[in-house]
Amino acid sequence: MKKIAFITGASSGIGRDTALLLAGHGYHVFVAARHVEKIPDFPGITPLFIDLTDDRTIVRAVESVLSKHDSIDVLVNDAGYGFYGTLEDV
């Protein structure tokens, strides 16, 4: 039985590379990002939309995985959220 991985922030950088690595090692990888069109089309990778500013999208993504599989074996939270401004304003 394949191990299940769930990776956030997988449309680029470390999240994307981790998804490709795990899929290459036989994991079924669910990758979540706002820009799902940037998620690589690779065997073993299933893209999911999430937006960190909307909790409902996160819950839906996790429920989608758990509706098909009993558990998530590997979780990589790599999604980032930026809040920019001068120190006095933030």
Secondary structure per residue as TSV (DSSP state, phi and psi in degrees):
chain	resnum	aa	ss	phi	psi
A	1	M	-	360.0	134.1
A	2	K	-	-71.1	143.6
A	3	K	-	-76.5	149.1
A	4	I	E	-109.1	129.5
A	5	A	E	-119.6	145.5
A	6	F	E	-128.0	121.1
A	7	I	E	-126.6	126.4
A	8	T	E	-94.8	157.3
A	9	G	S	66.0	38.8
A	10	A	T	-98.9	14.4
A	11	S	T	-84.9	-10.7
A	12	S	S	-162.1	172.0
A	13	G	H	60.1	-140.5
A	14	I	H	-62.4	-40.5
A	15	G	H	-61.1	-44.9
A	16	R	H	-63.9	-47.1
A	17	D	H	-64.7	-37.6
A	18	T	H	-65.3	-40.7
A	19	A	H	-60.7	-46.0
A	20	L	H	-63.6	-40.7
A	21	L	H	-63.5	-49.2
A	22	L	H	-65.9	-41.0
A	23	A	H	-62.6	-37.2
A	24	G	H	-66.5	-21.5
A	25	H	T	-99.5	15.1
A	26	G	T	93.4	3.5
A	27	Y	-	-75.5	150.9
A	28	H	E	-92.3	114.3
A	29	V	E	-108.5	121.7
A	30	F	E	-97.6	120.7
A	31	V	E	-115.0	131.2
A	32	A	E	-117.7	137.2
A	33	A	E	-164.4	164.1
A	34	R	S	-73.6	-36.7
A	35	H	-	-104.0	75.0
A	36	V	G	-63.5	-21.5
A	37	E	G	-66.9	-17.0
A	38	K	G	-90.2	-8.1
A	39	I	S	-72.6	131.9
A	40	P	-	-64.1	140.5
A	41	D	-	-84.3	98.9
A	42	F	-	-141.9	140.1
A	43	P	T	-56.5	135.0
A	44	G	T	90.1	-0.2
A	45	I	E	-112.7	127.7
A	46	T	E	-118.0	117.6
A	47	P	E	-79.3	144.8
A	48	L	E	-136.2	141.3
A	49	F	E	-86.9	130.2
A	50	I	-	-139.9	152.2
A	51	D	-	-131.8	115.9
A	52	L	T	-60.0	-19.3
A	53	T	T	-86.0	-0.9
A	54	D	-	-130.7	97.8
A	55	D	H	-54.6	-31.9
A	56	R	H	-61.4	-35.4
A	57	T	H	-69.3	-33.1
A	58	I	H	-68.5	-47.4
A	59	V	H	-60.2	-44.9
A	60	R	H	-60.8	-41.4
A	61	A	H	-64.1	-46.5
A	62	V	H	-65.4	-43.5
A	63	E	H	-61.5	-35.2
A	64	S	H	-61.9	-43.3
A	65	V	H	-67.0	-48.2
A	66	L	H	-70.3	-17.9
A	67	S	H	-74.2	-19.4
A	68	K	H	-106.2	-22.7
A	69	H	S	-134.6	153.0
A	70	D	S	-70.3	-30.8
A	71	S	-	-157.5	171.4
A	72	I	-	-111.0	120.7
A	73	D	S	-83.7	-33.1
A	74	V	E	-132.3	129.6
A	75	L	E	-122.8	125.5
A	76	V	E	-123.5	109.6
A	77	N	E	-93.0	100.4
A	78	D	-	-119.3	1.9
A	79	A	-	-69.6	142.2
A	80	G	-	-114.7	157.4
A	81	Y	-	-137.6	123.0
A	82	G	-	-103.6	139.9
A	83	F	-	-135.2	107.4
A	84	Y	-	-113.0	149.8
A	85	G	S	157.6	176.3
A	86	T	-	-72.8	155.5
A	87	L	T	-53.7	-40.1
A	88	E	T	-67.9	-29.2
A	89	D	T	-87.3	-24.9
A	90	V	-	-101.7	360.0
